[in-house]
Amino acid sequence: MLAYTYIEKGKFELRQKPVPTINEPQDAIVRVTLSSICTSDLHIKHGSVPRAVPGITVGHEMVGVVEQVGPAVTAVRPGDRVTVNVETFCGECFFCKKGYVNNCEDENGGWALGCRIDGGQAEYVRVPYANQGLNKIPDNVTDAQALFVGDILATGFWAAKISEITEEDTVLILGAGPTGICTLLCVLLKQPKNIIVCEKDPVRRQFVRDHYPGVLTIAPEYALEAVKAHSVHGGADVVLEVAGTEETFRLAWECARPNAIVTVVALYDKPQILPLPDMYGKNLTFKTGGVDGCDCEEILKLIAQGKIDTTPLITHTFPLSEIAQAYDIFEHKKENVIKVAVRNQ
């Protein structure tokens, strides 16, 4: 089968690999019908993910059809259309039982697919712990509608959930990339008083204005002014940092009101510094880390009910045989790209 493979820092390559097989009783083999490229894949390419293993098939955002299941798999069966969770989790350890599935104690717990074990930018993928890692797609939901459920949409849903948003809040979202827009969609479900999206790219600001007209969009240089104008408490009640730059990390705490919640969703290429003397007295609560992607079933129900639609994010579609071109467009932000779908022929 064709599989897009991490060769070494700076190099991915489309290679022929054997079709995966069942290794453990809880495994499932999924025929990938549609996958996508994530910024985290670029972090692997650039050497920013030390845990990534050279030789693995990349890709952790995909949907497909179950081809085969191990004897312990009961949640899905061959022929089911499914989303694939970005995270591998056993469901039984201390962290899983508390819903902190990103820190599953299994050796391949957390983000494993496309990082430490073969992922889904391929024709087939082996999914460990399939009872937890796969969710059936409702009949009225297309593959394209479900494509982001297991990763960036799960991330946005998790970020909105842990941010304790109320209907009286002013919420600032830093970044209108794919994950930022998925976060926006999930924040909209909370119906806060004001939502402000801060994004430096004018094309992406226009995308937000075109699709979500009730949301205020601003450039970074106006962020502090905007949150103060829309809050009587000197800043945003909740800040979600989804961009992952030094500037947005600084804006996250600067734009927060005292005693606000700052949720850091982004993955950074290098360490960031909190200037604690400058922040003294703001009494901020920071929530950080990787997504706990255990709400996929609920997200799929919301999509089926028409409450979430991520299909406008898919601006480009390529066959797997042309995935290198898809990466070039996505990585270098050509042609006003937001997300690329990769289909198997």
Buried (B, 14 or more C-beta within 10 A) or exposed (E): BBBBBBEEEEEBEBBEBEBBEBEEEBBBBBBBBBBBBBBBBBBBBEEBBEEBEEEBBBBBBBBBBBBBBBEEBEBBEEEBBBBBBBBBBBBEBEBBEEEBBBBBEBEBBBBBBBBBBBBBBBBBBBBBBBBBBBBBBBEEBEBBBBBBBBBBBBBBBBBBBBBBBEEEBBBBBBBBBBBBBBBBBBBBBBEBEBBBBBBBBEEBBBBBBEBBEEBBBBEBEEBBEBBBEBBEBEBBBBBBBBBBBEBBBBBBBBBBBEEBBBBBBBBBEEEBEEEEEEEEEBEBEBBEEBBBBBBBEEBBEBBBEEEBEBBEBBBBBBEBEEBEBBBEBBBEEEEEBBBBBBBBE
